[in-house]
Amino acid sequence: MMKKVGPFLFLLVGVAIVAAAGYFGFQSSPAQIAPTVQVPQTVAVTTCDVEQTVTAPGVLVNTSETTVKMPVNGRLAQILVRPGDSVHAGQVLAELDAVAKTEAQADLLEAKEALETSKSERTSMDYGRATDKFLKDLQAQISLAKKTVTLMRNLYKEAENADERAQALVNLSNAESNLDKLTADYNWYTGKASDDDKAAADTRLALAQARYDAARAKRDSLDVLAPFDGVILESDATLGATFPADHDLFRIADPQALEVEANVTEEDYPLLSPGMETELFFDARADVTITGKVQRIVPKRIAGDRPLYNIYISLDEVPDGLVEGMTSDAAVTIAKRAGVLCLPRAVVRASGADKANVKVWDGLQAVTRQIEVGLRGDAFVEILAGLKEGEQVVVR
């Protein structure tokens, strides 16, 4: 009896296992065959500044550099600075010996005397030439001279012989000459200078003033002075040496007076104009970005194989560590739209002058949409119509 029941139980257990497997397989199959949604890579429409720039490599140049010259022929008695020294405007850089100073002082005194004489001459032309007492005395002399002339004429008429007439004629001639001279003197002292006389005096005064100014400048410049705040770059001054006037002694520059001399290609040249904003980058100060403006554009091709043109860019500030000769890279902004809807340039492919097609992800699928674009900047494109901020655009 027991031998017949065992096989039957095994059969029932097998059927139960198969039934359970079928049941659980049926319950799990829908999850395995359900479709999956592939979410593409997207970028959001945002607000940004769209800029289009022109690249212009260049070099720093100094705009305030000059040579300090020997003022006169002479010997240097002192040299007070060396290359690399910082100096301020008016600081003494070198001094001449006493011989040159004495000669310059003598020249100044002589020029001053000549100037005072010219001033007095010109001033006298605007006022009377004599005092009232002087003119009164001169009038008395003229009156007496007239009486003398009348007397001499009468004596001449009354002369009885040739000898007396001859002597009377000589006396009359002398009396008339004296009267003419006194009358001429009176007319000159009571008259005023003519316009031609004044013009000639003005010319003499101007020349005397110029000679005095030159002599004073020469005297004052015997101590070689710094023309402005700066740094000594070069020195050709030797203690005790004698140099001729205008010999180059020192070269000085203002280290803050810097601008960038950059160059652009002939394709970019027509896009530029003075006043355009610029960002400047320097290898020597990679930690800072300097702003500036295009100041000048030179309409002449630079000598060389490539068609390049120079532009000059001012710096809004000059940080420490920048000096003449250092290289720079400039990005000149030729167009800009601030605070506009934008997308990365790589996402927007133009299909026309101001149209483009993009795919917008709506959460379930990518929908093609035509948009209107504005400025195409270096990194972003301006969106004028067809998209809203926050929408997700498929990256292709």
C-alpha positions in Angstrom: 0.0 0.0 0.0 2.8 2.4 0.9 4.7 1.6 -2.3 1.8 2.9 -4.5 1.3 6.2 -2.6 4.9 7.5 -2.9 5.1 7.9 -6.7 1.8 9.7 -6.8 2.9 12.3 -4.2 6.0 13.0 -6.3 3.8 13.6 -9.3 1.6 16.1 -7.4 4.7 18.1 -6.2 6.1 18.3 -9.7 2.8 19.6 -11.1 2.6 22.2 -8.3 6.2 23.4 -9.1 5.5 23.8 -12.8 2.2 25.7 -12.1 3.9 28.1 -9.6 6.7 28.8 -12.1 4.2 29.5 -14.8 2.3 31.8 -12.6 5.3 33.9 -11.4 6.6 34.0 -15.0 3.3 35.4 -16.2 3.4 38.1 -13.5 6.9 39.3 -14.3 6.9 39.4 -18.1 5.1 42.8 -18.5 8.0 44.7 -16.7 10.5 43.0 -19.0 8.9 44.1 -22.2 7.8 47.6 -21.3 9.4 50.3 -23.6 12.2 52.6 -22.1 12.6 56.4 -22.9 16.2 57.5 -23.8 16.7 61.1 -22.5 19.2 63.0 -24.8 21.8 65.5 -23.6 20.4 69.0 -23.5 21.3 72.5 -22.6 19.0 75.1 -21.1 18.1 78.4 -22.8 19.6 81.1 -20.5 20.2 84.8 -20.3 23.7 86.0 -21.0 25.9 88.6 -22.7 26.7 87.7 -26.3 30.0 89.1 -27.6 31.8 89.0 -30.9 35.5 89.8 -30.7 38.6 90.2 -32.8 41.9 88.8 -31.5 44.9 91.1 -31.6 48.3 89.9 -30.3 50.7 92.7 -29.3 53.4 94.1 -27.0 53.5 96.7 -24.3 55.1 100.1 -25.3 56.0 103.1 -23.2 54.3 106.4 -24.1 56.4 108.6 -21.8 60.0 108.1 -22.4 62.6 110.9 -23.0 66.3 111.7 -23.0 67.8 114.2 -20.5 70.6 116.1 -22.2 73.6 118.1 -21.2 72.4 121.7 -20.9 75.7 123.5 -21.9 79.3 122.7 -22.7 80.8 121.7 -19.4 82.2 119.1 -16.9 80.1 116.9 -14.7 80.9 117.5 -11.0 78.4 115.1 -9.6 76.3 112.2 -10.8 73.5 111.3 -8.4 71.5 108.5 -10.0 72.1 105.1 -11.7 70.0 103.0 -14.1 67.0 101.5 -12.2 66.7 104.4 -9.7 63.2 105.8 -9.3 63.2 109.6 -9.5 60.6 112.4 -9.1 60.0 115.5 -11.2 62.5 118.2 -10.6 65.0 115.9 -8.8 68.7 116.7 -9.5 70.3 113.9 -11.6 73.7 115.5 -12.1 75.5 118.8 -11.4 78.0 120.8 -13.5 81.1 122.4 -12.2 81.4 126.1 -11.1 83.0 127.3 -14.3 79.9 126.7 -16.4 77.6 128.2 -13.7 79.7 131.4 -13.6 79.6 131.9 -17.4 75.8 131.3 -17.4 75.2 133.8 -14.6 77.3 136.4 -16.5 75.3 135.9 -19.7 72.1 136.2 -17.7 73.1 139.6 -16.2 74.1 140.9 -19.6 70.8 139.8 -21.1 68.9 141.4 -18.2 70.5 144.8 -18.7 69.7 144.8 -22.4 66.1 143.9 -21.6 65.7 146.8 -19.1 67.1 149.2 -21.7 64.6 148.0 -24.3 61.8 148.3 -21.8 62.7 151.8 -20.9 62.9 152.8 -24.6 59.6 151.4 -25.4 57.9 152.8 -22.3 59.1 156.3 -23.1 57.2 156.3 -26.4 53.9 156.2 -24.6 54.6 159.3 -22.5 55.9 162.9 -22.9 59.6 163.1 -23.7 60.5 166.0 -21.4 59.3 167.7 -18.2 57.4 171.0 -18.2 60.4 172.9 -16.8 62.6 171.5 -19.5 60.2 172.6 -22.2 59.8 176.1 -20.6 63.6 176.6 -20.7 63.7 175.5 -24.3 61.0 177.9 -25.2 63.0 180.8 -23.6 66.0 179.7 -25.7 63.9 179.8 -28.9 62.6 183.2 -28.1 66.1 184.5 -27.5 67.3 182.8 -30.7 64.5 184.6 -32.7 65.6 188.0 -31.4 69.2 187.2 -32.3 68.2 186.3 -35.8 66.2 189.6 -36.1 69.2 191.5 -34.8 71.6 189.8 -37.2 69.3 190.6 -40.2 69.3 194.3 -39.3 73.0 194.4 -38.9 73.4 192.8 -42.3 71.1 195.4 -43.9 73.0 198.2 -42.2 76.5 197.1 -43.1 78.3 199.9 -45.0 81.0 197.8 -46.7 81.6 194.4 -48.1 83.7 193.2 -45.1 81.0 194.2 -42.6 78.3 192.6 -44.8 80.3 189.4 -45.1 80.7 189.1 -41.3 77.0 190.0 -40.7 76.0 187.3 -43.1 78.0 184.7 -41.2 76.5 185.8 -37.9 73.0 185.7 -39.4 73.6 182.1 -40.8 74.8 180.9 -37.4 71.8 182.5 -35.6 69.3 180.9 -38.0 71.0 177.5 -37.7 70.8 177.7 -33.9 67.1 178.7 -34.1 66.4 175.8 -36.4 68.1 173.3 -34.1 66.2 174.6 -31.0 62.9 174.5 -32.9 63.5 170.9 -34.0 64.4 169.9 -30.4 61.3 171.5 -29.1 59.1 169.7 -31.7 60.7 166.3 -30.9 60.3 166.7 -27.1 56.7 167.8 -27.5 55.8 165.2 -30.2 55.1 161.4 -29.9 56.7 158.4 -31.5 55.3 157.3 -34.8 53.7 153.9 -35.3 56.8 152.7 -37.2 59.0 153.8 -34.3 56.8 151.9 -31.8 56.8 148.8 -34.0 60.6 148.8 -34.3 60.9 149.3 -30.5 58.5 146.4 -29.9 60.7 144.1 -32.1 63.8 145.1 -30.2 62.0 144.4 -26.9 60.8 141.0 -28.0 64.3 140.0 -29.1 65.7 141.2 -25.7 63.1 139.2 -23.8 63.9 136.1 -25.8 67.6 136.4 -25.1 66.9 136.9 -21.4 64.5 133.9 -21.2 67.1 131.7 -23.0 69.9 132.9 -20.7 67.7 132.3 -17.6 66.7 128.8 -18.8 70.3 128.0 -19.4 71.3 129.2 -15.9 68.4 127.3 -14.3 69.2 124.1 -16.2 72.8 123.8 -15.1 71.6 121.2 -12.5 70.4 118.3 -14.7 66.8 117.7 -13.5 64.3 114.9 -14.0 61.4 116.1 -16.3 58.8 113.8 -14.6 58.3 111.0 -12.1 59.9 107.9 -13.6 62.8 105.4 -13.6 66.3 105.8 -15.1 66.7 103.4 -17.9 70.1 104.3 -19.3 73.0 106.5 -18.3 75.9 107.9 -20.4 77.1 110.3 -17.7 80.7 110.0 -16.4 82.0 111.8 -13.4 84.5 114.4 -14.2 84.1 114.1 -18.0 83.4 117.1 -20.2 80.5 116.9 -22.6 79.1 119.2 -25.3 75.7 120.8 -25.0 72.8 118.5 -26.0 74.8 115.3 -25.3 72.5 112.5 -24.1 73.1 111.9 -20.4 70.2 109.9 -19.1 67.1 108.0 -20.5 64.1 108.1 -18.3 60.6 106.6 -18.6 57.4 106.6 -16.6 56.7 102.9 -15.9 53.0 103.6 -15.6 52.7 105.2 -19.0 52.0 102.0 -21.0 49.8 101.1 -23.9 49.6 98.0 -26.1 50.8 98.0 -29.7 48.8 95.2 -31.3 48.2 94.0 -34.9 45.1 92.7 -36.7 44.6 90.9 -40.0 43.3 92.7 -43.1 40.0 90.7 -42.7 39.5 92.2 -39.2 40.8 95.7 -39.9 37.5 97.0 -41.3 35.6 95.8 -38.2 37.5 98.0 -35.8 37.1 101.6 -34.7 38.5 103.8 -31.9 36.8 103.5 -28.6 36.0 99.8 -28.8 36.2 98.0 -25.5 39.0 95.5 -25.1 40.1 92.7 -22.7 43.9 92.3 -22.3 45.8 89.2 -21.1 49.5 89.1 -20.2 51.7 86.1 -19.7 53.6 88.0 -17.0 50.3 88.5 -15.0 48.2 85.6 -15.9 46.2 86.1 -12.8 44.6 89.4 -14.0 42.5 90.5 -16.9 42.9 94.2 -17.8 40.3 96.2 -19.6 41.1 98.9 -22.1 40.0 100.7 -25.3 41.2 101.0 -28.9 42.8 104.5 -29.1 44.3 104.6 -32.5 44.3 102.6 -35.8 47.2 103.0 -38.2 46.0 102.7 -41.9 49.3 101.3 -43.1 50.3 97.7 -43.7 53.2 96.5 -41.5 56.2 95.4 -43.4 56.4 91.6 -43.7 54.9 88.6 -45.4 51.5 88.8 -43.7 49.0 91.6 -44.3 48.8 93.0 -40.7 47.9 96.5 -39.4 48.8 98.1 -36.1 46.3 99.3 -33.5 47.1 101.0 -30.2 45.1 100.1 -27.0 45.0 102.1 -23.8 44.9 100.3 -20.4 42.3 101.3 -17.8 44.8 100.4 -15.1 48.5 99.2 -15.1 49.1 96.5 -12.4 52.4 95.9 -10.9 54.7 93.6 -12.8 54.0 95.0 -16.3 56.8 96.7 -18.2 57.6 97.7 -21.8 58.3 94.9 -24.2 56.0 92.3 -22.5 53.7 90.3 -24.8 49.9 90.6 -24.6 46.8 89.2 -26.2 43.8 91.5 -26.8 40.2 90.6 -27.4 38.5 93.6 -29.0 34.7 93.6 -28.7 33.3 94.6 -32.1 29.6 93.7 -31.2 27.8 93.0 -27.9 24.3 92.2 -26.7 23.9 92.3 -23.0 21.3 90.3 -21.0 19.7 88.5 -24.0 18.4 84.9 -24.4 21.2 82.8 -25.6 22.5 79.3 -26.5 26.0 78.0 -26.9 27.2 78.6 -30.5 27.9 74.9 -31.1 24.2 74.1 -30.5 22.8 76.5 -33.1 23.4 75.6 -36.7 22.2 78.3 -39.1 19.8 77.4 -41.8 19.6 81.0 -43.2 20.7 84.5 -42.6 18.8 84.8 -39.3 17.1 81.4 -38.9 18.2 78.1 -37.4 16.6 74.8 -36.5 17.0 73.2 -33.1 15.4 70.2 -31.3 13.6 71.0 -28.1 13.1 68.2 -25.5 9.6 68.3 -24.1 10.2 65.5 -21.6 9.1 62.7 -23.8 10.5 63.5 -27.2 12.6 66.0 -29.2 10.6 68.4 -31.3 12.2 70.3 -34.2 11.6 74.1 -33.9 12.8 77.0 -36.1 14.2 79.9 -34.2 15.3 83.5 -35.1 18.8 84.3 -34.1 20.6 87.7 -33.7 24.3 88.2 -33.0 26.5 85.2 -33.4 29.2 85.7 -30.7 32.4 83.9 -30.1 30.8 81.5 -27.5 27.0 82.1 -27.6 24.3 83.0 -30.1 21.6 85.6 -29.4 18.0 84.1 -29.5 15.5 86.6 -30.8 12.4 84.4 -31.1 11.2 80.8 -31.0 12.5 79.8 -27.5 11.9 80.7 -23.9 14.3 80.8 -21.0 14.6 77.4 -19.3 13.6 75.3 -22.3 15.9 72.4 -23.0 17.6 72.2 -26.4 19.2 69.0 -27.6 22.9 69.1 -28.0 23.9 67.6 -31.3 
